[in-house]
């Protein structure tokens, strides 16, 4: 094999090894008990519930 082919194969081998290591490591997460909060993050706040009740009085 000539040097150019060896260089390309080594680059592909390094890229494949990097992908494999990336898949092997994965993402870290915590247990569900550690993720519990006092209030869910997507729950509406007291001021986000819609129109004030007094707007439609008198109709």
Secondary structure, 3 states (H helix, E strand, C coil): CCHHHHHHHHHHHHHHHHHHHHHHHCCCCCCHHHHCCCCCCCCCCCCCCCCCHHHHCCC
